């Protein structure tokens, strides 16, 4: 899934990210500014203290350097009553330095006057503690700003995308066969309005297509049924002639049967073209349908040494369109009868499963995954490649499961499993 999050969520995340980034940049800038200001203040303090001590020292050579918690002073060479600076401090050159003595970090100013070297050390512990506290405050600021940005974005996004949601509701309520009534007029000429206009055009084309499809199927239904009715009527009249030879009678019976099958097939195909809820559902005696379909297609076996074995273990009533169910059963039986040269065709029916097993030619392994594709014809196929694809569509319509297993040259087994909700036992 390319877009796994809602538009509102993505807007909120974008706002929260922007707010977080901006507040983070501001926090970093503020921290650097405060730190730089603190260091400048310390340097100015050290410089003022150094000038003050040098002035006192010039008036009183015995004046002691400062010694407080924050500020320490040293002089080299040191007198007897003056402390000597640490070695690493004594080696510093004149100027500004930063150094850590033990656990304490100092800012150090070194000056040379009258052959003496003067050292002033400023304890930065208090400044570091304040900087640590500032970091915590700034982190809390960034977090709060990010959360506020996300929360505000969620509130705003609900109103920003309201036109999109309204358009989605309007499009969802439009029936496929109806034309939308001025869908784009309720939206401005911005991106949402352009989207509404595109939806309106697409729905108009879809409704026009459905109108043409309905007109076409109605015309085809009428134009097919009329000649088929004429063919069936003529065949029935001719079959009443007692002087008709047996060979001609068999051919007329096949013509009449084919015309009846064609009428049922056209009706079923038209039903398949409609919405699912329009599919007819009657109680069909599946065992009786199997017997009649076997007798109807027995002529396909001819004189071949093939035994038809019927194992009817149950006689369930199936809720389905009788014509569509007849198409499924007829296709499976016809395939077994057509491609079985010798051996047997076993038809087994229980409460929820129909199994048709034969000892026919079988299906190659590479073709087994393609047999339900429309217009696919195997190397030994004698049909148009429509039968099994139509069977699969009908099974999908009703939620039935069809499985086909086969070995080339060793026969085929087709298993059709019906939903429990479709079955009624007698």
Secondary structure by P-SEA (a helix, b strand, c coil): ccccccaaaaaaaaaaaaaaaaaaaaaaaaaaaaaaaaaaaaaaaaaaaaaaaaaaaaacccccccccccbbbbbcccccccccccccccccccccccccccccccbbbbbbcccbbbbbbbbaaaaaaaaaaaaaaaaaaaaaaaaaaaaaaaaaaaaaaaaaaaaaaaaaacccccccccccccccccaaaaaaaaaaaaaaaaaaaaaaaaaaaaaaaaaaaaaaaaaaaaaaaaaacccccaaaaaaaaaaaaaaaaaaaaaaaaaaaacccccccccccaaaaaaaaaaaaaccccccccbbbbbbcccbbbbbccaaaaaaaaaaaaaaaaaacccbbbbbbbcccbbbbbcccccccccccccccccccccccccccccaaaaaaaaaaaabbbbbbbbccccbbbbbbbbbccccccc
